[in-house]
Amino acid sequence: MNRGWKNLCTRMRDGRGQGHGDLYQPWLWIRRKNTSSKGNQVTDSLPGYRRASHFLARVEWHVGLLCLYLGARDVREQYPLWPDAHPHPLNDLFLRRGLARPPHRGLLDIAREAGIEHGSEVGFPDVPYVATLDLAVTLVVRQAVRLVAVSLKPFGEVLEAEPLDRMLERLELERRYFAESCDRYVIADQSLLGRYTGGNLEKFSAAQQLPVHLSCPMLINDFSAHLVDVAKQATISEAINHVGGSMRLGAFDADLLWRHAVWTRRIELDLTMPIELGRPLVCDNGTMAGALATALLGEVV
């Protein structure tokens, strides 16, 4: 067995590309020796996760945050498209519900059928390349488990590519692969987020985890409702200070609850726009979230 096969077998034995939630391990990991020269890779944990994430581009992280904000149950980055036949991507979840799915065809078979070269590991022509998807997103909609496959590619590059460009071939293989296993396959890029959404998601998602003394649901709900009421006539900043003071909270705790309320959508804002604390609060009643969910996930979760 050559080094290429040994590396492949070691990754699989270590659990790469397998599991769900905190037990999932992405197929590709970011290490010092493979960091991007552009410096936009992210290894921060997603909110609600203990495991480290491995996003090869900042837009992947932002779209992963967006999926969770919109109600996704799980986001798995660098998800492998296995070359050989293997269990369905949601097989573990279906088995827990007493359901069974047939094995998923490997990408080698799908590539042969499409007349597209599958590809091999660099330096090892006999070892099949393991392609990866940017984001595999698990949803639960009306008690049904669904899978959305998200491929992030700049639309300009896709539109300008030649018909036989390798990028288009890989996108076609992704499309064919996930046509057999998921409810939706979508290609997205930075235009989905616009100028402000990513930064807003970073800011508000950082407040997902609250300290014990702030984690009472009644406290969070009362703070959110009171803030919405006060901020109709005052600025957001004034409302945070006023409500925090009335509930005997320090400035830090009041700000944390405000950001948590937005992240958990107790307070619905248009995160595609700048959130200016010096202005009154403008709630959009989930209009923006609904539009983004439809565009990205295909439905409101």
Sequence and secondary structure as in RCSB ss.txt:
>XXXX:A:sequence
MNRGWKNLCTRMRDGRGQGHGDLYQPWLWIRRKNTSSKGNQVTDSLPGYRRASHFLARVEWHVGLLCLYLGARDV
REQYPLWPDAHPHPLNDLFLRRGLARPPHRGLLDIAREAGIEHGSEVGFPDVPYVATLDLAVTLVVRQAVRLVAV
SLKPFGEVLEAEPLDRMLERLELERRYFAESCDRYVIADQSLLGRYTGGNLEKFSAAQQLPVHLSCPMLINDFSA
HLVDVAKQATISEAINHVGGSMRLGAFDADLLWRHAVWTRRIELDLTMPIELGRPLVCDNGTMAGALATALLGEV
V
>XXXX:A:secstr
  HHHHHHHHHHHTTBT  SGGG B SS   GGG  TT   B    TT  S   BSSHHHHHHHHHHHHTT SEE
EEEEEE SS B  TTHHHHHHTT     B  HHHHHHHHT    EETTEEEEE  EEEEEEEEEEETTEEEEEEE
EE  HHHHHHS TT HHHHHHHHHHHHHHTT SEEEEE GGGTTTTHHHHHHHHHTTSS  GGG  HHHHHHHHH
HHHHHTTTSBHHHHHHHHHHHTT  HHHHHHHHHHHHHTTSS   TTS   TTSB    TTHHHHHHHHHHHSS 
 
